[in-house]
Amino acid sequence: MSNRNTLVSRHLTSDGVVVWTRCACGRLRMDLVPTAGAPGLTAGPCPHAHSPSRE
Ligand SMILES: [Zn+2]
């Protein structure tokens, strides 16, 4: 029952909420969740599938 992604930190910026998570493989990943309904942004792509339905 280990979490695949661990929440590292979350910051509210002028562009939206930036969420840093650590993948199960140890890589950091950044997700930007915009406040104005703009498309989100994800950085730090991992070779692993992060979709919850996989593995
Ligand atoms: Zn990974």
mmCIF file of the protein (N, C-alpha, C, O) and its ligand, coordinates in Angstrom:
data_MODEL
# 
_entry.id   MODEL 
# 
loop_
_entity.id 
_entity.type 
_entity.pdbx_number_of_molecules 
1 polymer     1 
2 non-polymer 1 
# 
_entity_poly.entity_id                      1 
_entity_poly.type                           'polypeptide(L)' 
_entity_poly.nstd_linkage                   no 
_entity_poly.nstd_monomer                   no 
_entity_poly.pdbx_seq_one_letter_code       MSNRNTLVSRHLTSDGVVVWTRCACGRLRMDLVPTAGAPGLTAGPCPHAHSPSRE 
_entity_poly.pdbx_seq_one_letter_code_can   MSNRNTLVSRHLTSDGVVVWTRCACGRLRMDLVPTAGAPGLTAGPCPHAHSPSRE 
_entity_poly.pdbx_strand_id                 A 
# 
loop_
_entity_poly_seq.entity_id 
_entity_poly_seq.num 
_entity_poly_seq.mon_id 
_entity_poly_seq.hetero 
1 1  MET n 
1 2  SER n 
1 3  ASN n 
1 4  ARG n 
1 5  ASN n 
1 6  THR n 
1 7  LEU n 
1 8  VAL n 
1 9  SER n 
1 10 ARG n 
1 11 HIS n 
1 12 LEU n 
1 13 THR n 
1 14 SER n 
1 15 ASP n 
1 16 GLY n 
1 17 VAL n 
1 18 VAL n 
1 19 VAL n 
1 20 TRP n 
1 21 THR n 
1 22 ARG n 
1 23 CYS n 
1 24 ALA n 
1 25 CYS n 
1 26 GLY n 
1 27 ARG n 
1 28 LEU n 
1 29 ARG n 
1 30 MET n 
1 31 ASP n 
1 32 LEU n 
1 33 VAL n 
1 34 PRO n 
1 35 THR n 
1 36 ALA n 
1 37 GLY n 
1 38 ALA n 
1 39 PRO n 
1 40 GLY n 
1 41 LEU n 
1 42 THR n 
1 43 ALA n 
1 44 GLY n 
1 45 PRO n 
1 46 CYS n 
1 47 PRO n 
1 48 HIS n 
1 49 ALA n 
1 50 HIS n 
1 51 SER n 
1 52 PRO n 
1 53 SER n 
1 54 ARG n 
1 55 GLU n 
# 
loop_
_struct_asym.id 
_struct_asym.entity_id 
A 1 
B 2 
# 
loop_
_chem_comp.id 
_chem_comp.type 
_chem_comp.mon_nstd_flag 
ALA 'L-peptide linking' y 
ARG 'L-peptide linking' y 
ASN 'L-peptide linking' y 
ASP 'L-peptide linking' y 
CYS 'L-peptide linking' y 
GLU 'L-peptide linking' y 
GLY 'peptide linking'   y 
HIS 'L-peptide linking' y 
LEU 'L-peptide linking' y 
MET 'L-peptide linking' y 
PRO 'L-peptide linking' y 
SER 'L-peptide linking' y 
THR 'L-peptide linking' y 
TRP 'L-peptide linking' y 
VAL 'L-peptide linking' y 
ZN  non-polymer         . 
# 
_pdbx_entity_nonpoly.entity_id   2 
_pdbx_entity_nonpoly.name        ? 
_pdbx_entity_nonpoly.comp_id     ZN 
# 
_pdbx_nonpoly_scheme.asym_id         B 
_pdbx_nonpoly_scheme.entity_id       2 
_pdbx_nonpoly_scheme.mon_id          ZN 
_pdbx_nonpoly_scheme.ndb_seq_num     1 
_pdbx_nonpoly_scheme.pdb_seq_num     101 
_pdbx_nonpoly_scheme.auth_seq_num    101 
_pdbx_nonpoly_scheme.pdb_mon_id      ZN 
_pdbx_nonpoly_scheme.auth_mon_id     ZN 
_pdbx_nonpoly_scheme.pdb_strand_id   A 
_pdbx_nonpoly_scheme.pdb_ins_code    . 
# 
loop_
_atom_site.group_PDB 
_atom_site.id 
_atom_site.type_symbol 
_atom_site.label_atom_id 
_atom_site.label_alt_id 
_atom_site.label_comp_id 
_atom_site.label_asym_id 
_atom_site.label_entity_id 
_atom_site.label_seq_id 
_atom_site.pdbx_PDB_ins_code 
_atom_site.Cartn_x 
_atom_site.Cartn_y 
_atom_site.Cartn_z 
_atom_site.occupancy 
_atom_site.B_iso_or_equiv 
_atom_site.pdbx_formal_charge 
_atom_site.auth_seq_id 
_atom_site.auth_comp_id 
_atom_site.auth_asym_id 
_atom_site.auth_atom_id 
_atom_site.pdbx_PDB_model_num 
ATOM   1   N  N  . MET A 1 1  ? 0.811  -1.198 0.000   1.00 0.00 ? 1   MET A N  1 
ATOM   2   C  CA . MET A 1 1  ? 0.000  0.000  0.000   1.00 0.00 ? 1   MET A CA 1 
ATOM   3   C  C  . MET A 1 1  ? 0.852  1.258  0.000   1.00 0.00 ? 1   MET A C  1 
ATOM   4   O  O  . MET A 1 1  ? 0.527  2.222  0.692   1.00 0.00 ? 1   MET A O  1 
ATOM   5   N  N  . SER A 1 2  ? 1.892  1.263  -0.735  1.00 0.00 ? 2   SER A N  1 
ATOM   6   C  CA . SER A 1 2  ? 2.732  2.459  -0.757  1.00 0.00 ? 2   SER A CA 1 
ATOM   7   C  C  . SER A 1 2  ? 2.249  3.414  -1.836  1.00 0.00 ? 2   SER A C  1 
ATOM   8   O  O  . SER A 1 2  ? 1.833  2.986  -2.912  1.00 0.00 ? 2   SER A O  1 
ATOM   9   N  N  . ASN A 1 3  ? 2.304  4.678  -1.550  1.00 0.00 ? 3   ASN A N  1 
ATOM   10  C  CA . ASN A 1 3  ? 1.883  5.660  -2.531  1.00 0.00 ? 3   ASN A CA 1 
ATOM   11  C  C  . ASN A 1 3  ? 2.872  5.718  -3.678  1.00 0.00 ? 3   ASN A C  1 
ATOM   12  O  O  . ASN A 1 3  ? 4.085  5.671  -3.473  1.00 0.00 ? 3   ASN A O  1 
ATOM   13  N  N  . ARG A 1 4  ? 2.344  5.821  -4.884  1.00 0.00 ? 4   ARG A N  1 
ATOM   14  C  CA . ARG A 1 4  ? 3.212  5.892  -6.048  1.00 0.00 ? 4   ARG A CA 1 
ATOM   15  C  C  . ARG A 1 4  ? 3.860  7.279  -6.127  1.00 0.00 ? 4   ARG A C  1 
ATOM   16  O  O  . ARG A 1 4  ? 5.050  7.418  -6.409  1.00 0.00 ? 4   ARG A O  1 
ATOM   17  N  N  . ASN A 1 5  ? 3.042  8.285  -5.870  1.00 0.00 ? 5   ASN A N  1 
ATOM   18  C  CA . ASN A 1 5  ? 3.569  9.646  -5.906  1.00 0.00 ? 5   ASN A CA 1 
ATOM   19  C  C  . ASN A 1 5  ? 3.422  10.277 -4.527  1.00 0.00 ? 5   ASN A C  1 
ATOM   20  O  O  . ASN A 1 5  ? 2.369  10.188 -3.895  1.00 0.00 ? 5   ASN A O  1 
ATOM   21  N  N  . THR A 1 6  ? 4.484  10.908 -4.078  1.00 0.00 ? 6   THR A N  1 
ATOM   22  C  CA . THR A 1 6  ? 4.462  11.553 -2.779  1.00 0.00 ? 6   THR A CA 1 
ATOM   23  C  C  . THR A 1 6  ? 4.450  13.052 -2.968  1.00 0.00 ? 6   THR A C  1 
ATOM   24  O  O  . THR A 1 6  ? 5.247  13.592 -3.734  1.00 0.00 ? 6   THR A O  1 
ATOM   25  N  N  . LEU A 1 7  ? 3.561  13.722 -2.283  1.00 0.00 ? 7   LEU A N  1 
ATOM   26  C  CA . LEU A 1 7  ? 3.504  15.170 -2.358  1.00 0.00 ? 7   LEU A CA 1 
ATOM   27  C  C  . LEU A 1 7  ? 4.708  15.757 -1.633  1.00 0.00 ? 7   LEU A C  1 
ATOM   28  O  O  . LEU A 1 7  ? 4.935  15.488 -0.453  1.00 0.00 ? 7   LEU A O  1 
ATOM   29  N  N  . VAL A 1 8  ? 5.474  16.563 -2.360  1.00 0.00 ? 8   VAL A N  1 
ATOM   30  C  CA . VAL A 1 8  ? 6.662  17.178 -1.765  1.00 0.00 ? 8   VAL A CA 1 
ATOM   31  C  C  . VAL A 1 8  ? 6.340  18.573 -1.261  1.00 0.00 ? 8   VAL A C  1 
ATOM   32  O  O  . VAL A 1 8  ? 6.592  18.904 -0.102  1.00 0.00 ? 8   VAL A O  1 
ATOM   33  N  N  . SER A 1 9  ? 5.781  19.386 -2.147  1.00 0.00 ? 9   SER A N  1 
ATOM   34  C  CA . SER A 1 9  ? 5.412  20.731 -1.731  1.00 0.00 ? 9   SER A CA 1 
ATOM   35  C  C  . SER A 1 9  ? 4.388  21.304 -2.681  1.00 0.00 ? 9   SER A C  1 
ATOM   36  O  O  . SER A 1 9  ? 4.184  20.804 -3.787  1.00 0.00 ? 9   SER A O  1 
ATOM   37  N  N  . ARG A 1 10 ? 3.754  22.354 -2.229  1.00 0.00 ? 10  ARG A N  1 
ATOM   38  C  CA . ARG A 1 10 ? 2.734  22.984 -3.064  1.00 0.00 ? 10  ARG A CA 1 
ATOM   39  C  C  . ARG A 1 10 ? 2.833  24.490 -2.864  1.00 0.00 ? 10  ARG A C  1 
ATOM   40  O  O  . ARG A 1 10 ? 2.847  24.981 -1.735  1.00 0.00 ? 10  ARG A O  1 
ATOM   41  N  N  . HIS A 1 11 ? 2.901  25.212 -3.970  1.00 0.00 ? 11  HIS A N  1 
ATOM   42  C  CA . HIS A 1 11 ? 3.054  26.664 -3.906  1.00 0.00 ? 11  HIS A CA 1 
ATOM   43  C  C  . HIS A 1 11 ? 1.963  27.338 -4.717  1.00 0.00 ? 11  HIS A C  1 
ATOM   44  O  O  . HIS A 1 11 ? 1.604  26.891 -5.806  1.00 0.00 ? 11  HIS A O  1 
ATOM   45  N  N  . LEU A 1 12 ? 1.451  28.408 -4.168  1.00 0.00 ? 12  LEU A N  1 
ATOM   46  C  CA . LEU A 1 12 ? 0.500  29.207 -4.923  1.00 0.00 ? 12  LEU A CA 1 
ATOM   47  C  C  . LEU A 1 12 ? 1.266  30.339 -5.594  1.00 0.00 ? 12  LEU A C  1 
ATOM   48  O  O  . LEU A 1 12 ? 1.888  31.165 -4.926  1.00 0.00 ? 12  LEU A O  1 
ATOM   49  N  N  . THR A 1 13 ? 1.216  30.366 -6.923  1.00 0.00 ? 13  THR A N  1 
ATOM   50  C  CA . THR A 1 13 ? 1.921  31.397 -7.672  1.00 0.00 ? 13  THR A CA 1 
ATOM   51  C  C  . THR A 1 13 ? 0.916  32.218 -8.466  1.00 0.00 ? 13  THR A C  1 
ATOM   52  O  O  . THR A 1 13 ? -0.283 31.938 -8.442  1.00 0.00 ? 13  THR A O  1 
ATOM   53  N  N  . SER A 1 14 ? 1.402  33.220 -9.163  1.00 0.00 ? 14  SER A N  1 
ATOM   54  C  CA . SER A 1 14 ? 0.511  34.055 -9.967  1.00 0.00 ? 14  SER A CA 1 
ATOM   55  C  C  . SER A 1 14 ? -0.064 33.274 -11.139 1.00 0.00 ? 14  SER A C  1 
ATOM   56  O  O  . SER A 1 14 ? -1.100 33.647 -11.689 1.00 0.00 ? 14  SER A O  1 
ATOM   57  N  N  . ASP A 1 15 ? 0.588  32.217 -11.514 1.00 0.00 ? 15  ASP A N  1 
ATOM   58  C  CA . ASP A 1 15 ? 0.118  31.421 -12.649 1.00 0.00 ? 15  ASP A CA 1 
ATOM   59  C  C  . ASP A 1 15 ? -0.822 30.302 -12.224 1.00 0.00 ? 15  ASP A C  1 
ATOM   60  O  O  . ASP A 1 15 ? -1.550 29.745 -13.044 1.00 0.00 ? 15  ASP A O  1 
ATOM   61  N  N  . GLY A 1 16 ? -0.800 29.988 -10.970 1.00 0.00 ? 16  GLY A N  1 
ATOM   62  C  CA . GLY A 1 16 ? -1.619 28.885 -10.502 1.00 0.00 ? 16  GLY A CA 1 
ATOM   63  C  C  . GLY A 1 16 ? -0.927 28.186 -9.349  1.00 0.00 ? 16  GLY A C  1 
ATOM   64  O  O  . GLY A 1 16 ? -0.052 28.744 -8.686  1.00 0.00 ? 16  GLY A O  1 
ATOM   65  N  N  . VAL A 1 17 ? -1.340 26.960 -9.131  1.00 0.00 ? 17  VAL A N  1 
ATOM   66  C  CA . VAL A 1 17 ? -0.761 26.193 -8.038  1.00 0.00 ? 17  VAL A CA 1 
ATOM   67  C  C  . VAL A 1 17 ? 0.286  25.252 -8.613  1.00 0.00 ? 17  VAL A C  1 
ATOM   68  O  O  . VAL A 1 17 ? -0.001 24.448 -9.500  1.00 0.00 ? 17  VAL A O  1 
ATOM   69  N  N  . VAL A 1 18 ? 1.481  25.361 -8.105  1.00 0.00 ? 18  VAL A N  1 
ATOM   70  C  CA . VAL A 1 18 ? 2.557  24.478 -8.534  1.00 0.00 ? 18  VAL A CA 1 
ATOM   71  C  C  . VAL A 1 18 ? 2.697  23.364 -7.506  1.00 0.00 ? 18  VAL A C  1 
ATOM   72  O  O  . VAL A 1 18 ? 2.925  23.611 -6.321  1.00 0.00 ? 18  VAL A O  1 
ATOM   73  N  N  . VAL A 1 19 ? 2.559  22.157 -7.975  1.00 0.00 ? 19  VAL A N  1 
ATOM   74  C  CA . VAL A 1 19 ? 2.621  21.005 -7.085  1.00 0.00 ? 19  VAL A CA 1 
ATOM   75  C  C  . VAL A 1 19 ? 3.833  20.159 -7.455  1.00 0.00 ? 19  VAL A C  1 
ATOM   76  O  O  . VAL A 1 19 ? 4.003  19.745 -8.602  1.00 0.00 ? 19  VAL A O  1 
ATOM   77  N  N  . TRP A 1 20 ? 4.664  19.916 -6.455  1.00 0.00 ? 20  TRP A N  1 
ATOM   78  C  CA . TRP A 1 20 ? 5.820  19.053 -6.668  1.00 0.00 ? 20  TRP A CA 1 
ATOM   79  C  C  . TRP A 1 20 ? 5.530  17.698 -6.045  1.00 0.00 ? 20  TRP A C  1 
ATOM   80  O  O  . TRP A 1 20 ? 5.144  17.602 -4.880  1.00 0.00 ? 20  TRP A O  1 
ATOM   81  N  N  . THR A 1 21 ? 5.721  16.668 -6.831  1.00 0.00 ? 21  THR A N  1 
ATOM   82  C  CA . THR A 1 21 ? 5.533  15.329 -6.300  1.00 0.00 ? 21  THR A CA 1 
ATOM   83  C  C  . THR A 1 21 ? 6.762  14.486 -6.623  1.00 0.00 ? 21  THR A C  1 
ATOM   84  O  O  . THR A 1 21 ? 7.488  14.765 -7.577  1.00 0.00 ? 21  THR A O  1 
ATOM   85  N  N  . ARG A 1 22 ? 6.979  13.466 -5.823  1.00 0.00 ? 22  ARG A N  1 
ATOM   86  C  CA . ARG A 1 22 ? 8.086  12.560 -6.092  1.00 0.00 ? 22  ARG A CA 1 
ATOM   87  C  C  . ARG A 1 22 ? 7.506  11.225 -6.536  1.00 0.00 ? 22  ARG A C  1 
ATOM   88  O  O  . ARG A 1 22 ? 6.674  10.620 -5.860  1.00 0.00 ? 22  ARG A O  1 
ATOM   89  N  N  . CYS A 1 23 ? 7.969  10.799 -7.676  1.00 0.00 ? 23  CYS A N  1 
ATOM   90  C  CA . CYS A 1 23 ? 7.489  9.540  -8.222  1.00 0.00 ? 23  CYS A CA 1 
ATOM   91  C  C  . CYS A 1 23 ? 8.047  8.373  -7.411  1.00 0.00 ? 23  CYS A C  1 
ATOM   92  O  O  . CYS A 1 23 ? 8.983  8.525  -6.626  1.00 0.00 ? 23  CYS A O  1 
ATOM   93  N  N  . ALA A 1 24 ? 7.453  7.220  -7.622  1.00 0.00 ? 24  ALA A N  1 
ATOM   94  C  CA . ALA A 1 24 ? 7.930  6.023  -6.945  1.00 0.00 ? 24  ALA A CA 1 
ATOM   95  C  C  . ALA A 1 24 ? 9.368  5.705  -7.334  1.00 0.00 ? 24  ALA A C  1 
ATOM   96  O  O  . ALA A 1 24 ? 10.073 5.030  -6.584  1.00 0.00 ? 24  ALA A O  1 
ATOM   97  N  N  . CYS A 1 25 ? 9.811  6.175  -8.486  1.00 0.00 ? 25  CYS A N  1 
ATOM   98  C  CA . CYS A 1 25 ? 11.170 5.919  -8.951  1.00 0.00 ? 25  CYS A CA 1 
ATOM   99  C  C  . CYS A 1 25 ? 12.138 6.941  -8.389  1.00 0.00 ? 25  CYS A C  1 
ATOM   100 O  O  . CYS A 1 25 ? 13.346 6.832  -8.596  1.00 0.00 ? 25  CYS A O  1 
ATOM   101 N  N  . GLY A 1 26 ? 11.617 7.940  -7.676  1.00 0.00 ? 26  GLY A N  1 
ATOM   102 C  CA . GLY A 1 26 ? 12.494 8.903  -7.018  1.00 0.00 ? 26  GLY A CA 1 
ATOM   103 C  C  . GLY A 1 26 ? 12.642 10.217 -7.755  1.00 0.00 ? 26  GLY A C  1 
ATOM   104 O  O  . GLY A 1 26 ? 13.271 11.141 -7.239  1.00 0.00 ? 26  GLY A O  1 
ATOM   105 N  N  . ARG A 1 27 ? 12.086 10.326 -8.934  1.00 0.00 ? 27  ARG A N  1 
ATOM   106 C  CA . ARG A 1 27 ? 12.217 11.567 -9.685  1.00 0.00 ? 27  ARG A CA 1 
ATOM   107 C  C  . ARG A 1 27 ? 11.208 12.597 -9.196  1.00 0.00 ? 27  ARG A C  1 
ATOM   108 O  O  . ARG A 1 27 ? 10.092 12.274 -8.790  1.00 0.00 ? 27  ARG A O  1 
ATOM   109 N  N  . LEU A 1 28 ? 11.648 13.846 -9.252  1.00 0.00 ? 28  LEU A N  1 
ATOM   110 C  CA . LEU A 1 28 ? 10.738 14.923 -8.928  1.00 0.00 ? 28  LEU A CA 1 
ATOM   111 C  C  . LEU A 1 28 ? 9.913  15.268 -10.146 1.00 0.00 ? 28  LEU A C  1 
ATOM   112 O  O  . LEU A 1 28 ? 10.382 15.193 -11.282 1.00 0.00 ? 28  LEU A O  1 
ATOM   113 N  N  . ARG A 1 29 ? 8.689  15.645 -9.891  1.00 0.00 ? 29  ARG A N  1 
ATOM   114 C  CA . ARG A 1 29 ? 7.799  15.994 -10.964 1.00 0.00 ? 29  ARG A CA 1 
ATOM   115 C  C  . ARG A 1 29 ? 7.030  17.248 -10.562 1.00 0.00 ? 29  ARG A C  1 
ATOM   116 O  O  . ARG A 1 29 ? 6.598  17.379 -9.417  1.00 0.00 ? 29  ARG A O  1 
ATOM   117 N  N  . MET A 1 30 ? 6.861  18.170 -11.512 1.00 0.00 ? 30  MET A N  1 
ATOM   118 C  CA . MET A 1 30 ? 6.164  19.406 -11.233 1.00 0.00 ? 30  MET A CA 1 
ATOM   119 C  C  . MET A 1 30 ? 4.889  19.485 -12.043 1.00 0.00 ? 30  MET A C  1 
ATOM   120 O  O  . MET A 1 30 ? 4.886  19.249 -13.251 1.00 0.00 ? 30  MET A O  1 
ATOM   121 N  N  . ASP A 1 31 ? 3.823  19.816 -11.375 1.00 0.00 ? 31  ASP A N  1 
ATOM   122 C  CA . ASP A 1 31 ? 2.560  20.022 -12.061 1.00 0.00 ? 31  ASP A CA 1 
ATOM   123 C  C  . ASP A 1 31 ? 2.075  21.432 -11.783 1.00 0.00 ? 31  ASP A C  1 
ATOM   124 O  O  . ASP A 1 31 ? 2.032  21.875 -10.635 1.00 0.00 ? 31  ASP A O  1 
ATOM   125 N  N  . LEU A 1 32 ? 1.712  22.124 -12.837 1.00 0.00 ? 32  LEU A N  1 
ATOM   126 C  CA . LEU A 1 32 ? 1.138  23.456 -12.679 1.00 0.00 ? 32  LEU A CA 1 
ATOM   127 C  C  . LEU A 1 32 ? -0.360 23.363 -12.932 1.00 0.00 ? 32  LEU A C  1 
ATOM   128 O  O  . LEU A 1 32 ? -0.808 22.944 -13.999 1.00 0.00 ? 32  LEU A O  1 
ATOM   129 N  N  . VAL A 1 33 ? -1.106 23.759 -11.938 1.00 0.00 ? 33  VAL A N  1 
ATOM   130 C  CA . VAL A 1 33 ? -2.559 23.766 -12.061 1.00 0.00 ? 33  VAL A CA 1 
ATOM   131 C  C  . VAL A 1 33 ? -3.004 25.214 -12.132 1.00 0.00 ? 33  VAL A C  1 
ATOM   132 O  O  . VAL A 1 33 ? -3.076 25.890 -11.105 1.00 0.00 ? 33  VAL A O  1 
ATOM   133 N  N  . PRO A 1 34 ? -3.306 25.702 -13.331 1.00 0.00 ? 34  PRO A N  1 
ATOM   134 C  CA . PRO A 1 34 ? -3.606 27.120 -13.518 1.00 0.00 ? 34  PRO A CA 1 
ATOM   135 C  C  . PRO A 1 34 ? -4.909 27.498 -12.837 1.00 0.00 ? 34  PRO A C  1 
ATOM   136 O  O  . PRO A 1 34 ? -5.822 26.685 -12.693 1.00 0.00 ? 34  PRO A O  1 
ATOM   137 N  N  . THR A 1 35 ? -4.969 28.749 -12.425 1.00 0.00 ? 35  THR A N  1 
ATOM   138 C  CA . THR A 1 35 ? -6.168 29.222 -11.742 1.00 0.00 ? 35  THR A CA 1 
ATOM   139 C  C  . THR A 1 35 ? -7.208 29.731 -12.724 1.00 0.00 ? 35  THR A C  1 
ATOM   140 O  O  . THR A 1 35 ? -8.393 29.786 -12.396 1.00 0.00 ? 35  THR A O  1 
ATOM   141 N  N  . ALA A 1 36 ? -6.782 30.101 -13.917 1.00 0.00 ? 36  ALA A N  1 
ATOM   142 C  CA . ALA A 1 36 ? -7.681 30.771 -14.854 1.00 0.00 ? 36  ALA A CA 1 
ATOM   143 C  C  . ALA A 1 36 ? -8.270 29.817 -15.879 1.00 0.00 ? 36  ALA A C  1 
ATOM   144 O  O  . ALA A 1 36 ? -8.818 30.266 -16.885 1.00 0.00 ? 36  ALA A O  1 
ATOM   145 N  N  . GLY A 1 37 ? -8.174 28.540 -15.656 1.00 0.00 ? 37  GLY A N  1 
ATOM   146 C  CA . GLY A 1 37 ? -8.758 27.586 -16.583 1.00 0.00 ? 37  GLY A CA 1 
ATOM   147 C  C  . GLY A 1 37 ? -7.893 27.309 -17.790 1.00 0.00 ? 37  GLY A C  1 
ATOM   148 O  O  . GLY A 1 37 ? -8.324 26.637 -18.728 1.00 0.00 ? 37  GLY A O  1 
ATOM   149 N  N  . ALA A 1 38 ? -6.674 27.820 -17.776 1.00 0.00 ? 38  ALA A N  1 
ATOM   150 C  CA . ALA A 1 38 ? -5.743 27.541 -18.863 1.00 0.00 ? 38  ALA A CA 1 
ATOM   151 C  C  . ALA A 1 38 ? -5.285 26.085 -18.765 1.00 0.00 ? 38  ALA A C  1 
ATOM   152 O  O  . ALA A 1 38 ? -5.422 25.455 -17.717 1.00 0.00 ? 38  ALA A O  1 
ATOM   153 N  N  . PRO A 1 39 ? -4.749 25.564 -19.847 1.00 0.00 ? 39  PRO A N  1 
ATOM   154 C  CA . PRO A 1 39 ? -4.258 24.184 -19.817 1.00 0.00 ? 39  PRO A CA 1 
ATOM   155 C  C  . PRO A 1 39 ? -3.166 24.008 -18.779 1.00 0.00 ? 39  PRO A C  1 
ATOM   156 O  O  . PRO A 1 39 ? -2.337 24.897 -18.585 1.00 0.00 ? 39  PRO A O  1 
ATOM   157 N  N  . GLY A 1 40 ? -3.164 22.894 -18.129 1.00 0.00 ? 40  GLY A N  1 
ATOM   158 C  CA . GLY A 1 40 ? -2.161 22.607 -17.114 1.00 0.00 ? 40  GLY A CA 1 
ATOM   159 C  C  . GLY A 1 40 ? -0.824 22.300 -17.742 1.00 0.00 ? 40  GLY A C  1 
ATOM   160 O  O  . GLY A 1 40 ? -0.704 22.136 -18.956 1.00 0.00 ? 40  GLY A O  1 
ATOM   161 N  N  . LEU A 1 41 ? 0.172  22.226 -16.892 1.00 0.00 ? 41  LEU A N  1 
ATOM   162 C  CA . LEU A 1 41 ? 1.520  21.957 -17.363 1.00 0.00 ? 41  LEU A CA 1 
ATOM   163 C  C  . LEU A 1 41 ? 2.148  20.916 -16.460 1.00 0.00 ? 41  LEU A C  1 
ATOM   164 O  O  . LEU A 1 41 ? 2.027  20.974 -15.236 1.00 0.00 ? 41  LEU A O  1 
ATOM   165 N  N  . THR A 1 42 ? 2.815  19.967 -17.081 1.00 0.00 ? 42  THR A N  1 
ATOM   166 C  CA . THR A 1 42 ? 3.515  18.964 -16.301 1.00 0.00 ? 42  THR A CA 1 
ATOM   167 C  C  . THR A 1 42 ? 4.955  18.902 -16.761 1.00 0.00 ? 42  THR A C  1 
ATOM   168 O  O  . THR A 1 42 ? 5.238  18.796 -17.955 1.00 0.00 ? 42  THR A O  1 
ATOM   169 N  N  . ALA A 1 43 ? 5.859  18.970 -15.806 1.00 0.00 ? 43  ALA A N  1 
ATOM   170 C  CA . ALA A 1 43 ? 7.275  18.899 -16.142 1.00 0.00 ? 43  ALA A CA 1 
ATOM   171 C  C  . ALA A 1 43 ? 7.900  17.717 -15.405 1.00 0.00 ? 43  ALA A C  1 
ATOM   172 O  O  . ALA A 1 43 ? 7.352  17.199 -14.432 1.00 0.00 ? 43  ALA A O  1 
ATOM   173 N  N  . GLY A 1 44 ? 9.041  17.321 -15.894 1.00 0.00 ? 44  GLY A N  1 
ATOM   174 C  CA . GLY A 1 44 ? 9.730  16.207 -15.265 1.00 0.00 ? 44  GLY A CA 1 
ATOM   175 C  C  . GLY A 1 44 ? 9.099  14.885 -15.666 1.00 0.00 ? 44  GLY A C  1 
ATOM   176 O  O  . GLY A 1 44 ? 8.786  14.057 -14.811 1.00 0.00 ? 44  GLY A O  1 
ATOM   177 N  N  . PRO A 1 45 ? 8.911  14.685 -16.972 1.00 0.00 ? 45  PRO A N  1 
ATOM   178 C  CA . PRO A 1 45 ? 8.289  13.438 -17.418 1.00 0.00 ? 45  PRO A CA 1 
ATOM   179 C  C  . PRO A 1 45 ? 9.132  12.233 -17.046 1.00 0.00 ? 45  PRO A C  1 
ATOM   180 O  O  . PRO A 1 45 ? 10.362 12.264 -17.076 1.00 0.00 ? 45  PRO A O  1 
ATOM   181 N  N  . CYS A 1 46 ? 8.453  11.220 -16.709 1.00 0.00 ? 46  CYS A N  1 
ATOM   182 C  CA . CYS A 1 46 ? 9.074  10.009 -16.230 1.00 0.00 ? 46  CYS A CA 1 
ATOM   183 C  C  . CYS A 1 46 ? 8.846  8.909  -17.261 1.00 0.00 ? 46  CYS A C  1 
ATOM   184 O  O  . CYS A 1 46 ? 7.823  8.924  -17.945 1.00 0.00 ? 46  CYS A O  1 
ATOM   185 N  N  . PRO A 1 47 ? 9.747  7.978  -17.391 1.00 0.00 ? 47  PRO A N  1 
ATOM   186 C  CA . PRO A 1 47 ? 9.511  6.857  -18.308 1.00 0.00 ? 47  PRO A CA 1 
ATOM   187 C  C  . PRO A 1 47 ? 8.367  5.968  -17.846 1.00 0.00 ? 47  PRO A C  1 
ATOM   188 O  O  . PRO A 1 47 ? 7.833  5.176  -18.622 1.00 0.00 ? 47  PRO A O  1 
ATOM   189 N  N  . HIS A 1 48 ? 7.996  6.104  -16.583 1.00 0.00 ? 48  HIS A N  1 
ATOM   190 C  CA . HIS A 1 48 ? 6.907  5.273  -16.069 1.00 0.00 ? 48  HIS A CA 1 
ATOM   191 C  C  . HIS A 1 48 ? 5.564  5.875  -16.419 1.00 0.00 ? 48  HIS A C  1 
ATOM   192 O  O  . HIS A 1 48 ? 5.437  7.088  -16.590 1.00 0.00 ? 48  HIS A O  1 
ATOM   193 N  N  . ALA A 1 49 ? 4.599  5.049  -16.521 1.00 0.00 ? 49  ALA A N  1 
ATOM   194 C  CA . ALA A 1 49 ? 3.237  5.534  -16.710 1.00 0.00 ? 49  ALA A CA 1 
ATOM   195 C  C  . ALA A 1 49 ? 2.700  5.952  -15.358 1.00 0.00 ? 49  ALA A C  1 
ATOM   196 O  O  . ALA A 1 49 ? 2.713  5.178  -14.400 1.00 0.00 ? 49  ALA A O  1 
ATOM   197 N  N  . HIS A 1 50 ? 2.233  7.170  -15.294 1.00 0.00 ? 50  HIS A N  1 
ATOM   198 C  CA . HIS A 1 50 ? 1.735  7.675  -14.024 1.00 0.00 ? 50  HIS A CA 1 
ATOM   199 C  C  . HIS A 1 50 ? 0.221  7.570  -13.922 1.00 0.00 ? 50  HIS A C  1 
ATOM   200 O  O  . HIS A 1 50 ? -0.378 7.994  -12.933 1.00 0.00 ? 50  HIS A O  1 
ATOM   201 N  N  . SER A 1 51 ? -0.374 7.016  -14.927 1.00 0.00 ? 51  SER A N  1 
ATOM   202 C  CA . SER A 1 51 ? -1.817 6.856  -14.851 1.00 0.00 ? 51  SER A CA 1 
ATOM   203 C  C  . SER A 1 51 ? -2.153 5.862  -13.731 1.00 0.00 ? 51  SER A C  1 
ATOM   204 O  O  . SER A 1 51 ? -1.510 4.819  -13.613 1.00 0.00 ? 51  SER A O  1 
ATOM   205 N  N  . PRO A 1 52 ? -3.134 6.177  -12.933 1.00 0.00 ? 52  PRO A N  1 
ATOM   206 C  CA . PRO A 1 52 ? -3.441 5.354  -11.749 1.00 0.00 ? 52  PRO A CA 1 
ATOM   207 C  C  . PRO A 1 52 ? -3.901 3.950  -12.091 1.00 0.00 ? 52  PRO A C  1 
ATOM   208 O  O  . PRO A 1 52 ? -3.888 3.064  -11.237 1.00 0.00 ? 52  PRO A O  1 
ATOM   209 N  N  . SER A 1 53 ? -4.309 3.741  -13.336 1.00 0.00 ? 53  SER A N  1 
ATOM   210 C  CA . SER A 1 53 ? -4.848 2.438  -13.692 1.00 0.00 ? 53  SER A CA 1 
ATOM   211 C  C  . SER A 1 53 ? -3.759 1.473  -14.145 1.00 0.00 ? 53  SER A C  1 
ATOM   212 O  O  . SER A 1 53 ? -4.020 0.293  -14.382 1.00 0.00 ? 53  SER A O  1 
ATOM   213 N  N  . ARG A 1 54 ? -2.519 1.993  -14.263 1.00 0.00 ? 54  ARG A N  1 
ATOM   214 C  CA . ARG A 1 54 ? -1.442 1.120  -14.733 1.00 0.00 ? 54  ARG A CA 1 
ATOM   215 C  C  . ARG A 1 54 ? -0.608 0.636  -13.580 1.00 0.00 ? 54  ARG A C  1 
ATOM   216 O  O  . ARG A 1 54 ? -0.243 1.401  -12.688 1.00 0.00 ? 54  ARG A O  1 
ATOM   217 N  N  . GLU A 1 55 ? -0.312 -0.642 -13.608 1.00 0.00 ? 55  GLU A N  1 
ATOM   218 C  CA . GLU A 1 55 ? 0.543  -1.288 -12.628 1.00 0.00 ? 55  GLU A CA 1 
ATOM   219 C  C  . GLU A 1 55 ? 0.039  -1.033 -11.212 1.00 0.00 ? 55  GLU A C  1 
ATOM   220 O  O  . GLU A 1 55 ? 0.641  -1.505 -10.247 1.00 0.00 ? 55  GLU A O  1 
HETATM 221 ZN ZN . ZN  B 2 .  ? 8.660  7.416  -12.215 1.00 0.00 2 101 ZN  A ZN 1 
# 
